[in-house]
Amino acid sequence: MFNADKLRGVMAEKRFSAERMARVLGINPATMYRKMAGTSEFTRSEIQLISLSLELSTSDIQAIFFA
């Protein structure tokens, strides 16, 4: 299960807005908001890009995307 609150917290800590992350992922900001709301899922490649951009540890990845 996806933990949107944890992702939002890490994004805020690293000063990433949803719009900025959408640009990193190459998706529309509306799509990013849907993914963060849980109505659409992140792909493996998107999780990889988010992990690299936010410098997430393996445990952070697990806690955010696979809780």
Rosetta silent file (secondary structure, phi, psi, omega in degrees, C-alpha in Angstrom):
SEQUENCE: MFNADKLRGVMAEKRFSAERMARVLGINPATMYRKMAGTSEFTRSEIQLISLSLELSTSDIQAIFFA
SCORE:     score description
SCORE:     0.000 S_00000001
   1 L     0.000  138.506 -177.255    0.000    0.000    0.000 S_00000001
   2 L   -79.115  133.665  179.449    1.239    3.456   -0.953 S_00000001
   3 L  -106.511   90.389 -176.598    1.994    5.944    1.863 S_00000001
   4 H   -64.332  -37.242 -178.820    1.258    9.359    0.343 S_00000001
   5 H   -62.290  -41.492  179.491    1.886   11.250    3.583 S_00000001
   6 H   -66.013  -42.360  178.029    5.416    9.900    3.851 S_00000001
   7 H   -63.087  -44.991  178.012    6.155   10.758    0.209 S_00000001
   8 H   -59.141  -40.905  179.562    4.784   14.283    0.676 S_00000001
   9 H   -62.644  -45.814  179.603    6.946   14.690    3.785 S_00000001
  10 H   -66.802  -40.163  178.382   10.134   13.615    2.016 S_00000001
  11 H   -62.404  -41.982  178.963    9.288   15.782   -0.987 S_00000001
  12 H   -64.775  -42.208  179.100    8.760   18.804    1.282 S_00000001
  13 H   -59.930  -38.648 -178.334   12.001   18.068    3.118 S_00000001
  14 L   -93.095    5.310  178.765   13.891   17.965   -0.202 S_00000001
  15 L    61.046   44.554  175.745   11.942   20.979   -1.549 S_00000001
  16 L  -109.000  120.329  172.570   10.224   19.057   -4.349 S_00000001
  17 L   -84.141  166.955  176.270    6.737   20.192   -5.330 S_00000001
  18 H   -62.561  -36.209  178.879    4.357   17.831   -7.079 S_00000001
  19 H   -65.144  -42.608  178.650    4.850   19.889  -10.232 S_00000001
  20 H   -64.273  -42.412  179.211    8.629   19.550  -10.041 S_00000001
  21 H   -65.561  -37.386  177.405    8.372   15.807   -9.488 S_00000001
  22 H   -60.326  -41.224  177.222    5.975   15.550  -12.425 S_00000001
  23 H   -62.956  -41.871  178.012    8.614   17.225  -14.623 S_00000001
  24 H   -59.768  -41.768 -177.071   11.249   14.770  -13.370 S_00000001
  25 H   -81.843  -14.049 -178.562    8.952   11.860  -14.215 S_00000001
  26 L    73.921   32.911  179.635    7.881   13.343  -17.540 S_00000001
  27 L  -123.397  165.341  177.628    4.196   13.255  -16.649 S_00000001
  28 L   -69.742  141.259  177.919    1.430   15.824  -16.420 S_00000001
  29 H   -55.180  -35.439  178.301    1.081   17.444  -12.965 S_00000001
  30 H   -62.225  -37.034  177.469   -2.554   16.286  -12.836 S_00000001
  31 H   -65.846  -40.352  178.545   -1.330   12.712  -13.288 S_00000001
  32 H   -62.130  -43.411  178.391    1.155   13.214  -10.443 S_00000001
  33 H   -62.804  -38.871  176.871   -1.631   14.461   -8.171 S_00000001
  34 H   -64.066  -40.920  179.415   -3.744   11.395   -9.054 S_00000001
  35 H   -65.460  -40.956  179.958   -0.830    9.102   -8.247 S_00000001
  36 H   -70.593  -25.584  177.033   -0.237   10.870   -4.932 S_00000001
  37 H   -80.908  -11.410  178.469   -3.961   10.604   -4.131 S_00000001
  38 L    88.697    6.115  179.399   -3.776    6.862   -4.717 S_00000001
  39 L   -85.168  -11.266  176.373   -6.202    6.768   -7.633 S_00000001
  40 L  -140.909  149.412 -176.529   -3.401    5.735   -9.985 S_00000001
  41 L   -97.662  151.833  173.490   -0.279    3.683   -9.269 S_00000001
  42 L   -78.059  141.382  175.414    3.368    4.582   -9.775 S_00000001
  43 L   -80.947  166.977  177.392    5.249    2.458  -12.298 S_00000001
  44 H   -60.019  -42.751 -179.079    8.535    0.780  -11.418 S_00000001
  45 H   -66.557  -34.831  176.688   10.469    3.281  -13.528 S_00000001
  46 H   -67.034  -40.886  177.657    8.696    6.184  -11.791 S_00000001
  47 H   -61.955  -40.476  177.821    9.555    4.722   -8.381 S_00000001
  48 H   -62.187  -45.766  179.963   13.189    4.454   -9.493 S_00000001
  49 H   -64.551  -41.013  177.475   13.268    8.082  -10.656 S_00000001
  50 H   -62.786  -44.661 -179.499   11.615    9.290   -7.457 S_00000001
  51 H   -59.949  -43.862  178.549   14.068    7.257   -5.382 S_00000001
  52 H   -67.886  -44.201 -177.683   17.046    8.724   -7.209 S_00000001
  53 H   -64.346  -39.401 -177.476   15.714   12.281   -7.166 S_00000001
  54 H   -95.936    1.071 -179.408   14.888   12.220   -3.456 S_00000001
  55 L    53.232   52.507 -178.278   17.897   10.051   -2.518 S_00000001
  56 L   -80.371  143.340  173.581   15.672    7.507   -0.771 S_00000001
  57 L   -80.996  167.313  177.586   17.091    4.586    1.165 S_00000001
  58 H   -58.901  -40.617  179.845   15.817    1.064    0.603 S_00000001
  59 H   -68.040  -35.128  175.859   13.828    1.264    3.826 S_00000001
  60 H   -64.488  -42.818  179.117   12.287    4.594    2.727 S_00000001
  61 H   -59.485  -46.403  179.235   11.274    3.048   -0.603 S_00000001
  62 H   -60.685  -45.788 -176.449    9.674    0.135    1.234 S_00000001
  63 H   -67.385  -31.790 -177.199    7.873    2.451    3.698 S_00000001
  64 H   -86.052  -50.922 -169.516    6.523    4.742    0.980 S_00000001
  65 H   -98.190  -18.700 -174.048    5.657    2.458   -1.918 S_00000001
  66 L  -132.533   31.350 -177.014    5.214   -0.993   -0.374 S_00000001
  67 L   -67.901    0.000    0.000    3.892   -0.331    3.142 S_00000001
